[in-house]
Amino acid sequence: MSMQEMMRQAQQLQKKMAQVQEEMGHKTVEASAGGGMVTVTANGSQNITEIRIDPAVVDPEDVAMLQDLVVAATNEALKKAKEMVESEMSKLTGGLKIPGLF
């Protein structure tokens, strides 16, 4: 394979990866904590797009518990979003882990 052909393939892969990253920004994942009392939605761009809190978990006497549930659900949603992007990118790279890519 010539250097020119390798460069052309690399450019095509780069375009496809940019396309997948854009698509991932529109896809979302959800995670919840406390048996669904707190639900967080994140997109493939690692942005939190929604947080839903069941009013039953809002207790002025136990704000720490609510905070812990929000943190747990948020961390899980971000983890799921990252896994979603990695899964889509690995389809392009054939499972090859490219440092700094995702």
C-alpha positions, 0 to 999 in steps of 0.5 A: 500500500502506498503512502498516498493510499494510506493517507487517503484511508486515514482521511476517510476514517477521520471523516467517519469518526467526526460523523460518528461523534456528531451523531453521538451528540444526538444519542442519549443514555439514562441512568438512575439511582435510589431505585429510580428516584433520581434519573439522569440523561446524558448524551454522547458528547458527555453532557448532562441533558436532563435530571429527574428527581422524584418528589418523594426523595426530596427531604429537607432533613436529608439533603445529603442523601439526595445529593448522593443519589444525583452524583451516583446517577450522574456518574453512571450516565456519563459512564454509559455515554462513554461506553456508547461512544467507545462502542460506536468508534470501535466499529470504525477502528476494528476494535483498535484503541487509538490513544486520544481518540475516545 
